[in-house]
Amino acid sequence: MTNTKFREIRERLGFTQAELASFLEYGSPVRISEFERATNPRPVPRLLAIVMQALDDGYRPADWPSSGAP
């Protein structure tokens, strides 16, 4: 998954970087921003790409916020 696609999915889902990091229990928002930065972004890990694509395709886990993003 490209870094641009990752950011687009996050934005479509209505999450800020901090909200996505919290929802996925992915550490700090800095970790999410590393995938989206304009210069020298880190590659999106395969498992995270799979999860993001599933969410973009409509999958919602049981603990999904009822109003969309937290």
Rosetta blueprint (number, residue, H / E / L):
1 M L
2 T L
3 N H
4 T H
5 K H
6 F H
7 R H
8 E H
9 I H
10 R H
11 E H
12 R H
13 L H
14 G L
15 F L
16 T L
17 Q H
18 A H
19 E H
20 L H
21 A H
22 S H
23 F H
24 L L
25 E L
26 Y L
27 G L
28 S L
29 P H
30 V H
31 R H
32 I H
33 S H
34 E H
35 F H
36 E H
37 R L
38 A L
39 T L
40 N L
41 P L
42 R L
43 P L
44 V L
45 P L
46 R H
47 L H
48 L H
49 A H
50 I H
51 V H
52 M H
53 Q H
54 A H
55 L H
56 D H
57 D L
58 G L
59 Y L
60 R L
61 P L
62 A L
63 D L
64 W L
65 P L
66 S L
67 S L
68 G L
69 A L
70 P L
